[in-house]
Amino acid sequence: MRSSSTPPGAWRALRDALDGTVLVAGDEGYESARPLFNGRFAHLRPAAVAYPEHAADVAACLDLARRHGLPVALRSGGHSYAGWSSGTGRLVVDVGRMAGVRVDGDTAVVGAGARLGTVYDLLARQGVTVPAGTCPTVGIAGLTLGGGHGVMSRAYGLTCDNLVGATLVAADGREVVCDAERDPELFWALRGGGGNLFGVVTDLRFRTHPAGRTVSADLTWPWRDARRVLARWQEWTLSLPDHVWSALRLVSASDGPTVAATVFSLDDRDELERLVDRLPGGTRGADVREEPHADAMRRLGGDQDGESGPAAPHHYDVRSQFLPDLLSPAGVDAVVGAVGAAGPGIEAVVALVALGGATNRVGRDRTAFVHRDSRFLVQHEAYWTPGAASSAPASASAPSSGVPPERAAGDWLERVHAALRPHASGEAYQNVPDPRLRDWARAYYGDAVPRLRRVKSRLDPDRMFSHPHTI
């Protein structure tokens, strides 16, 4: 859709039509409503931020957007890595008030705006859970639509694999319910179609699983052991039972580089300790912990107080790749070398997540998440403090001083991505949208692209919902 100015009277009419709220520039609350989780996008200034209470409110927002040619951005938790859940001049439809969570038999019905911390807590009271991520402020809708990996993925599959139905409001205002029998093509597309935005999802229905006690361990190693640990860890993950998950993080920070692993299990402590003993000798960063499921999710997400969130916005940039097999010695060298050479001014991270188990037993064509034969997901992450300057080189060939941290982060991400490219499949995680990707559609969706385009053209022929990586 083209962007056009929207007369003030239109916003007044929308306010009158909604049970929810609409905020425009100058309104009390607008400045606190517009930021995303990532402070890198603090400059974005939406035309308005709407908080619908229900599907009829959503339809009213979309009606205004159609009549005035106003581009729409959809926001659940506001964690879009590319900032595409907002945008200057856009109408942001924030579904955060549609956040109910209830259990109906073996199914959880979850509002699209529910945050993971709340979902875990409320489901745990009923003795159940759904497999998802750990960051407590991430919105359930965005995570699910792009796949959704987490510490239970090897046991129960991705978040999208546990989706059994959804309701959305299409671009023309119709409410559409989909599942395996009702509009199965849309249901297929919602499970991994990511930011293609077929409509405004208002609720999701998930298959639930028992939420018992969990056990986990954290290990750390000195940097001198990085190559040995990475090589051994990736081999070790191949023999893990499905109920055990692990991730390895190589981090370069102001106090020097480190290597750390998290191991999480849905079984007992004795088994976990036996498994951990097969890794190279590490220093336990914390005792092995046995704790209720919801407590484990909060702790792994770095949040001890529910959804309190950070005191100040994070500033970060992230890229992703999938590895089809174990890294060769050259690949191990590439990872360790890239982290070790990150330089000052940024915190640089290469995080490797073990896939396999239930995640990889789903056929590539069963959902729009096609990365089913990958062994590892690798995320390259760079964090910085705004206003600081790095003495790191602006590029590998042109040293410079006083490089802004955001540029230093971008340069490092490009170097590490290039270093791992020969060892990767060429695919990328759609929940980590990456504006630097050239063949992004193929990287995210593979052979699913034509099928996704057909669903998109049927549900949103005028492309009301669009951003640079909408097919």
Long-range contacts (C-beta under 8 A, 24 or more apart in sequence): 1-65, 1-66, 1-69, 1-70, 1-71, 1-72, 1-462, 1-463, 1-464, 1-466, 2-69, 2-71, 3-69, 3-70, 3-71, 3-89, 3-90, 4-68, 4-69, 4-70, 6-47, 6-48, 6-64, 6-68, 6-70, 7-68, 10-64, 10-67, 10-68, 11-48, 13-64, 14-48, 14-50, 14-60, 14-61, 14-64, 17-57, 17-60, 18-50, 18-52, 18-53, 18-57, 18-60, 18-61, 19-52, 19-53, 19-54, 19-56, 19-57, 20-50, 20-51, 20-52, 20-53, 20-57, 20-97, 21-50, 21-51, 22-48, 22-49, 22-50, 22-51, 23-48, 23-49, 23-50, 23-51, 24-48, 33-94, 34-86, 34-92, 35-78, 35-313, 36-75, 36-78, 36-79, 36-80, 36-83, 36-85, 36-86, 36-313, 37-77, 37-78, 37-79, 37-137, 37-309, 37-313, 37-314, 38-79, 38-80, 38-81, 38-83, 38-313, 38-314, 38-315, 38-316, 39-312, 39-313, 39-314, 39-315, 39-386, 40-83, 40-315, 40-316, 40-317, 40-406, 41-83, 41-86, 42-313, 43-88, 44-83, 44-86, 44-87, 44-88, 45-88, 45-89, 46-73, 46-86, 46-87, 46-88, 46-89, 46-90, 46-91, 46-92, 47-89, 47-90, 47-91, 48-91, 48-92, 49-92, 49-94, 50-91, 50-92, 50-93, 50-94, 51-94, 51-96, 51-97, 52-93, 52-95, 52-97, 52-98, 53-97, 53-98, 54-98, 54-202, 55-167, 55-169, 55-175, 55-202, 58-93, 58-95, 58-169, 58-200, 58-202, 59-169, 59-173, 59-175, 61-91, 61-93, 62-93, 62-169, 62-171, 62-172, 62-173, 62-200, 62-464, 63-173, 64-91, 65-91, 65-464, 66-171, 66-172, 66-462, 66-464, 71-464, 71-466, 72-464, 72-465, 73-467, 74-197, 74-200, 74-465, 75-139, 76-112, 76-113, 76-139, 76-140, 76-141, 76-142, 77-115, 77-137, 77-138, 77-139, 77-142, 77-143, 78-139, 79-135, 79-137, 79-138, 79-139, 79-142, 80-142, 80-195, 80-433, 81-317, 81-318, 81-431, 81-432, 81-433, 81-434, 82-433, 82-434, 82-435, 82-467, 82-468, 82-469, 84-195, 84-433, 84-467, 84-468, 84-469, 85-142, 87-467, 93-200, 95-139, 95-141, 95-200, 95-201, 95-202, 96-139, 98-202, 98-203, 100-203, 103-128, 103-208, 106-207, 106-208, 107-164, 107-205, 107-206, 107-207, 107-208, 108-205, 108-206, 108-208, 109-203, 109-204, 109-205, 110-140, 110-203, 110-204, 110-205, 110-206, 111-140, 111-202, 111-203, 112-139, 112-140, 112-141, 112-200, 112-201, 112-202, 112-203, 112-204, 113-139, 113-140, 113-141, 114-139, 114-140, 115-139, 115-140, 115-307, 116-140, 116-143, 116-297, 116-301, 117-297, 117-298, 117-301, 117-303, 117-306, 117-307, 118-307, 120-211, 120-293, 120-294, 120-297, 120-298, 121-294, 121-306, 123-208, 123-211, 124-211, 124-292, 124-293, 124-294, 127-210, 127-211, 128-208, 128-209, 128-210, 128-211, 129-208, 129-209, 129-210, 129-211, 129-293, 129-294, 130-159, 130-162, 130-206, 130-207, 130-208, 130-209, 131-155, 131-156, 131-157, 131-158, 131-159, 131-162, 131-209, 132-159, 133-159, 133-301, 134-297, 134-300, 134-301, 135-301, 135-302, 135-303, 136-297, 136-298, 136-301, 136-303, 136-306, 136-307, 137-303, 137-307, 137-309, 140-204, 141-201, 141-204, 142-431, 143-431, 144-190, 144-191, 144-204, 145-190, 145-191, 145-192, 145-193, 145-194, 145-195, 145-201, 146-192, 146-193, 146-194, 146-195, 146-369, 146-429, 146-430, 146-431, 147-192, 147-194, 147-369, 147-371, 147-429, 147-430, 147-431, 148-431, 149-353, 149-355, 149-359, 149-377, 151-245, 151-264, 151-296, 151-297, 151-300, 152-209, 152-245, 152-266, 153-245, 153-355, 153-357, 153-358, 153-359, 154-240, 154-242, 154-243, 154-244, 154-245, 154-354, 154-355, 154-356, 154-357, 154-358, 154-359, 155-209, 155-242, 155-243, 155-245, 155-266, 155-357, 155-358, 156-209, 156-358, 157-358, 157-359, 157-361, 157-362, 158-192, 158-359, 158-362, 158-369, 159-206, 160-190, 160-191, 160-192, 160-367, 160-369, 161-191, 161-358, 161-359, 161-362, 161-367, 161-369, 162-206, 162-207, 162-209, 163-187, 163-190, 163-191, 163-204, 163-205, 163-206, 163-207, 164-205, 164-206, 164-207, 165-204, 165-205, 166-190, 166-201, 166-203, 166-204, 166-205, 167-201, 167-202, 167-203, 168-198, 168-199, 168-200, 168-201, 168-202, 169-199, 169-200, 169-202, 170-198, 170-199, 170-459, 170-460, 171-199, 171-459, 171-460, 171-461, 171-462, 171-464, 171-465, 175-202, 176-459, 179-205, 185-451, 185-454, 185-455, 186-455, 186-459, 188-366, 188-367, 188-368, 188-451, 188-455, 189-368, 189-451, 189-452, 189-455, 189-456, 190-368, 191-367, 191-368, 191-369, 192-367, 192-368, 192-369, 192-370, 192-430, 192-445, 192-448, 193-368, 193-430, 193-445, 193-452, 193-455, 194-368, 194-430, 194-431, 194-433, 194-444, 195-430, 195-433, 195-467, 195-469, 195-470, 196-452, 196-455, 196-456, 196-470, 196-471, 197-460, 197-465, 197-466, 197-467, 197-470, 198-455, 198-456, 198-459, 198-460, 198-465, 199-459, 199-460, 199-465, 200-465, 211-292, 211-293, 211-294, 212-266, 212-293, 213-290, 213-291, 213-292, 213-293, 214-264, 214-265, 214-266, 214-290, 214-291, 214-292, 214-293, 214-296, 215-264, 215-265, 215-267, 215-268, 215-269, 215-272, 215-288, 215-289, 215-290, 216-262, 216-263, 216-264, 216-265, 216-272, 216-288, 216-289, 216-291, 216-296, 216-300, 217-262, 217-263, 217-272, 217-273, 217-276, 217-284, 217-286, 217-288, 217-289, 218-260, 218-261, 218-262, 218-263, 218-284, 218-285, 218-286, 219-260, 219-261, 219-263, 219-276, 219-279, 219-282, 219-283, 219-284, 219-285, 220-258, 220-259, 220-260, 220-261, 220-282, 220-283, 220-284, 220-285, 221-258, 221-259, 221-260, 221-280, 221-282, 221-283, 222-258, 222-259, 223-256, 223-257, 223-258, 223-259, 223-340, 225-259, 225-280, 226-250, 226-257, 226-259, 226-336, 226-339, 226-340, 227-332, 227-333, 227-336, 228-280, 229-259, 229-261, 229-279, 229-280, 229-282, 230-259, 230-327, 230-332, 230-335, 230-336, 230-352, 231-327, 231-329, 231-332, 232-279, 232-280, 233-261, 233-279, 233-352, 234-326, 234-327, 234-352, 234-354, 234-375, 234-376, 235-326, 236-278, 236-279, 237-354, 237-356, 237-375, 237-376, 238-326, 238-356, 238-375, 240-275, 240-354, 240-356, 240-357, 241-267, 242-356, 242-357, 242-358, 243-267, 244-271, 244-272, 244-275, 245-354, 246-354, 247-351, 247-352, 247-353, 247-354, 248-351, 248-352, 249-349, 249-350, 249-351, 249-352, 250-335, 250-336, 250-339, 250-349, 250-350, 250-351, 251-339, 251-347, 251-348, 251-349, 252-339, 252-340, 252-342, 252-343, 252-347, 252-348, 252-349, 253-347, 254-344, 254-347, 257-339, 257-340, 257-342, 260-285, 262-300, 264-296, 264-300, 314-383, 315-383, 315-384, 315-385, 315-386, 315-405, 315-406, 316-381, 316-382, 316-383, 316-384, 316-409, 317-381, 317-382, 317-406, 317-409, 317-410, 317-413, 318-379, 318-380, 318-381, 318-382, 318-413, 318-432, 318-434, 319-379, 319-380, 319-413, 319-416, 319-417, 319-428, 319-432, 319-434, 319-436, 320-377, 320-378, 320-379, 320-380, 320-428, 320-429, 320-432, 320-434, 321-377, 321-378, 321-380, 321-417, 321-420, 321-421, 321-424, 321-425, 321-427, 321-428, 322-371, 322-374, 322-376, 322-377, 322-378, 322-424, 322-425, 322-427, 322-428, 322-429, 323-352, 323-374, 323-375, 323-376, 323-377, 323-378, 323-423, 323-424, 323-425, 324-373, 324-374, 324-375, 324-424, 324-425, 325-375, 326-375, 327-423, 328-423, 330-422, 330-423, 331-420, 331-422, 331-423, 334-419, 334-420, 334-423, 335-416, 335-419, 335-420, 337-419, 338-412, 338-415, 338-416, 338-419, 338-420, 339-416, 341-415, 342-392, 342-412, 343-390, 343-391, 343-392, 343-393, 343-408, 343-412, 344-390, 344-391, 344-392, 345-384, 345-388, 345-389, 345-390, 345-391, 345-392, 345-403, 345-405, 345-408, 346-382, 346-383, 346-384, 346-390, 346-392, 346-405, 346-408, 346-409, 346-412, 347-382, 347-383, 347-384, 348-380, 348-381, 348-382, 348-409, 348-412, 348-416, 349-379, 349-380, 349-381, 349-382, 349-383, 350-378, 350-379, 350-380, 350-381, 350-416, 351-378, 351-379, 351-381, 352-376, 352-377, 352-378, 353-377, 353-378, 353-379, 364-446, 364-447, 365-447, 365-448, 368-445, 368-448, 368-451, 368-452, 369-430, 370-427, 370-445, 370-446, 370-447, 370-448, 371-425, 371-427, 371-429, 371-446, 374-425, 374-427, 377-429, 378-420, 378-424, 379-429, 379-432, 380-413, 380-416, 380-417, 380-420, 382-408, 382-409, 382-410, 382-412, 382-413, 383-409, 384-408, 384-409, 433-469, 435-468, 435-469, 440-469, 441-469, 441-471, 444-469, 445-471
